[in-house]
């Protein structure tokens, strides 16, 4: 058994254990701070309970994929599965790698299904999912997600192994560029082809909330961005969650508002949320996110190349080259380990983007009291954990906490608006 492989497995176990343990450490001062910002004991406890059980389900599910990869890497099963795939594909490495990749995804989808069912029933019982959203609806969305994901993953696997085979010395340099092209393509097509498969959308000016269009248009004109239309997503079909998001790339850029947001929040609060999404647009956060991902992946793929080269001939995988399909299991584990290691800087950048969008919202709407009220109401409606320990959002969250956003709005108000006499 290769000592290098043991090291990668050991590091994965250590990092997974660290993230798991800190997920459940209590922190009493966070509760006191949430109370100081106007949240009741019931609201705080509800958010903490939902967060706890969500994390519990997550940490029961997440190690399964890691254990599967450990078995494939540390036992002869990984080598045998690759040899079998090569036999079935008559020695062609790209089809063999594709076969292994599809098989792995199929197994992980099956392993995750019971946890998904438990989560669905739990969220249904506490009112997150609507009564109209049935188990058959959820299963349909789950199957549709698999159907949409598999072709995209197949393209990635085939392209990756094609570069390993035909460009063995420079593949690591080209991979980030190819990945960037795929990321841009996905970001461009997702709002047009993929998102409509899962939800219904209609233009705001053609919806039952069309009365908001003049206010929305005035805000867009003030921001000076080329928004063609604001879309409304029928989120209420699935649940009560309120939200909005900015999506797309180039000409496919869109701002989407949940119908639950429009139904349950005041026009002023809707303006505050819309101004936040306009902030993402003005700062080109999707473009910057893709560029940062490309830049970081140069280092990641170079390290992967170094590790793959040093793993050739190491038992029990006994890879014959870096392009040996048996290396699939090591690559998947290294990608999982890499995703954990970049989680902190990735979330730090994402939170900075969200802060920039929040500031843009305050600057456009110039109503921090409405911003604060909106953040409070959204947290209550979404049953968010408003008393999370400070390390939880630092490690896991792509957004600042509700308390952090309220505090920031108060500071912005003091710095930018004249005090009332």
Buried (B, 14 or more C-beta within 10 A) or exposed (E): EBEEBEEBBEBBBEBBEEBBEBBEEEEEEBBEBBBEBEBEEEBBEBBBEBBEBBBEBBBEBBBBBBEBBBEBBBEEEBBEBBBEBBEEBEEBBBBBBBBBBBEBBEEBBEBBEEBBBBBBEBBBEEEBBBEEBEEEBBBEBBEEBEEBEBEEBBEBBBBBBBBBBEEBEEBBBEBBEBBBEBBBEBBBBBBEEBBEEEBEBBEBBEBEBEEBBEBBBEBBEBBEEEBEBBBBBBBBBBBBBBBBBBBBBEEBBBBBBBBBBBEBBEBBBBBBBBBBBBBBBBBEBBBEBBEBBBEBBBEBBBEBBEBBEEBBEBEBBBBBBBBBBBBBBBBBBBEBBBEBEBBEEBBEBBBEBBBBBBBBBBBBBBBBEBBBBBBBBBBBBBBBBBBBBBEBBBBBBBBBBBBBBBBBBBEBBEEEEEEEE
